[in-house]
Amino acid sequence: MIVEGNFVSSYQPKVDPFVQQQILTIAKYRQTQIAETKLQQGDRAGAATMLQTAAKTALQMGDKNAATVLQTSATRLQSGEELSESDKKKTRIVSKTVLK
């Protein structure tokens, strides 16, 4: 039996910075949505973890302001504090982004 094949040298994906930024934007938004849901369910630890993850995503995007707001909310939850309505509003604002 004869087997023939065409082989390609190693695959090198092309990273598209625009696409990567859009994916990070969606990830940050979704992570904060999940955090809010967990908070509504009373899972403060889960909410804090998701907010920390969103903060890391914001840093990957270069958004230090959003990262600070998200990490501050996570830290408050971890220390047993409740998030004020103002904290929640700030968190929602930094998670919202317009995709172009």
C-alpha contacts under 8 A as a table, 3 or more apart, distances in Angstrom:
res1	aa1	res2	aa2	distance
8	V	11	Y	7.55
15	V	20	Q	7.48
16	D	19	V	5.39
16	D	20	Q	6.13
17	P	20	Q	4.96
17	P	21	Q	6.05
18	F	21	Q	5.21
18	F	22	Q	6.36
19	V	22	Q	5.09
19	V	23	I	6.23
20	Q	23	I	5.17
20	Q	24	L	6.27
21	Q	24	L	5.14
21	Q	25	T	6.15
21	Q	61	M	6.55
22	Q	25	T	5.01
22	Q	26	I	6.30
22	Q	99	L	6.86
23	I	26	I	5.21
23	I	27	A	6.11
24	L	27	A	4.93
24	L	28	K	6.09
24	L	57	T	6.38
24	L	58	A	7.72
24	L	60	Q	7.74
24	L	61	M	6.74
25	T	28	K	5.28
25	T	29	Y	6.31
25	T	58	A	7.96
25	T	61	M	7.71
25	T	97	T	6.91
25	T	99	L	7.86
26	I	29	Y	5.16
26	I	30	R	6.12
27	A	30	R	5.13
27	A	31	Q	5.99
27	A	54	A	7.57
27	A	57	T	7.37
28	K	31	Q	5.14
28	K	32	T	6.30
28	K	54	A	4.92
28	K	55	A	7.79
28	K	57	T	5.92
28	K	58	A	6.64
28	K	95	S	6.27
29	Y	32	T	5.38
29	Y	33	Q	6.30
29	Y	54	A	7.76
29	Y	95	S	4.91
29	Y	96	K	6.19
29	Y	97	T	7.68
30	R	33	Q	4.96
30	R	34	I	6.21
31	Q	34	I	5.16
31	Q	35	A	6.20
31	Q	50	M	5.67
31	Q	51	L	6.84
31	Q	53	T	7.07
31	Q	54	A	5.55
32	T	35	A	4.88
32	T	36	E	6.18
32	T	50	M	6.62
32	T	51	L	6.03
32	T	54	A	6.36
32	T	91	T	7.64
32	T	92	R	7.46
32	T	95	S	6.37
33	Q	36	E	5.15
33	Q	37	T	6.31
34	I	37	T	5.06
34	I	38	K	6.15
34	I	47	A	7.31
34	I	50	M	6.89
35	A	38	K	5.10
35	A	39	L	6.13
35	A	46	G	6.92
35	A	47	A	4.08
35	A	48	A	6.98
35	A	49	T	7.79
35	A	50	M	5.21
35	A	51	L	6.08
36	E	39	L	5.03
36	E	40	Q	6.24
36	E	47	A	6.60
37	T	40	Q	5.09
37	T	41	Q	6.30
37	T	47	A	7.76
38	K	41	Q	4.99
38	K	42	G	6.28
38	K	43	D	5.04
38	K	44	R	6.81
38	K	46	G	6.14
38	K	47	A	5.19
39	L	42	G	5.01
39	L	43	D	5.35
39	L	44	R	5.50
39	L	46	G	7.73
39	L	47	A	5.51
40	Q	43	D	7.50
43	D	46	G	5.34
43	D	47	A	6.20
44	R	47	A	4.98
44	R	48	A	6.02
44	R	77	L	6.11
44	R	78	Q	7.38
45	A	48	A	5.10
45	A	49	T	6.19
45	A	77	L	7.24
45	A	78	Q	6.59
46	G	49	T	5.12
46	G	50	M	6.28
47	A	50	M	5.18
47	A	51	L	6.15
47	A	74	A	7.40
47	A	77	L	7.85
48	A	51	L	5.06
48	A	52	Q	6.15
48	A	73	S	7.43
48	A	74	A	4.29
48	A	75	T	7.14
48	A	77	L	5.92
48	A	78	Q	6.38
49	T	52	Q	5.12
49	T	53	T	6.24
49	T	74	A	7.06
50	M	53	T	4.96
50	M	54	A	6.12
51	L	54	A	4.94
51	L	55	A	6.10
51	L	70	L	5.58
51	L	71	Q	6.49
51	L	73	S	7.24
51	L	74	A	5.50
52	Q	55	A	4.93
52	Q	56	K	6.31
52	Q	70	L	6.67
52	Q	71	Q	5.58
52	Q	74	A	6.02
53	T	56	K	5.13
53	T	57	T	6.27
54	A	57	T	4.94
54	A	58	A	6.12
54	A	67	A	7.39
54	A	70	L	6.86
55	A	58	A	5.00
55	A	59	L	6.30
55	A	66	A	6.89
55	A	67	A	4.14
55	A	68	T	7.08
55	A	69	V	7.94
55	A	70	L	5.29
55	A	71	Q	5.71
56	K	59	L	5.05
56	K	60	Q	6.33
56	K	67	A	6.70
57	T	60	Q	5.02
57	T	61	M	6.40
57	T	67	A	7.84
58	A	61	M	4.99
58	A	62	G	6.31
58	A	63	D	5.15
58	A	64	K	6.80
58	A	66	A	6.15
58	A	67	A	5.21
59	L	62	G	4.86
59	L	63	D	5.45
59	L	64	K	5.78
59	L	67	A	5.89
60	Q	63	D	7.57
63	D	66	A	5.59
63	D	67	A	6.32
64	K	67	A	4.94
64	K	68	T	6.10
65	N	68	T	5.19
65	N	69	V	6.38
66	A	69	V	5.17
66	A	70	L	6.08
66	A	91	T	7.99
66	A	94	V	5.24
66	A	95	S	7.49
67	A	70	L	5.21
67	A	71	Q	5.95
68	T	71	Q	5.20
68	T	72	T	5.97
69	V	72	T	5.19
69	V	73	S	6.36
69	V	90	K	7.06
69	V	91	T	6.42
69	V	94	V	7.54
70	L	73	S	5.27
70	L	74	A	6.27
70	L	91	T	6.08
70	L	94	V	7.94
71	Q	74	A	4.93
71	Q	75	T	6.06
72	T	75	T	5.11
72	T	76	R	6.23
73	S	76	R	5.14
73	S	77	L	6.33
73	S	83	L	6.92
73	S	87	D	6.78
73	S	91	T	7.51
74	A	77	L	5.21
74	A	78	Q	6.19
75	T	78	Q	5.01
75	T	79	S	6.17
76	R	79	S	5.21
76	R	80	G	6.51
76	R	81	E	5.23
76	R	82	E	7.04
76	R	83	L	7.03
77	L	80	G	5.23
77	L	81	E	5.29
77	L	82	E	6.30
77	L	83	L	7.02
78	Q	81	E	7.37
83	L	86	S	7.85
83	L	87	D	5.64
83	L	88	K	6.32
84	S	87	D	5.04
84	S	88	K	6.30
85	E	88	K	5.04
85	E	89	K	6.05
86	S	89	K	5.04
86	S	90	K	6.18
87	D	90	K	5.19
87	D	91	T	6.16
88	K	91	T	5.07
88	K	92	R	6.20
89	K	92	R	5.09
89	K	93	I	6.15
90	K	93	I	5.05
90	K	94	V	6.27
91	T	94	V	5.43
91	T	95	S	6.26
92	R	95	S	5.17
92	R	96	K	6.37
93	I	96	K	5.41
94	V	97	T	7.49
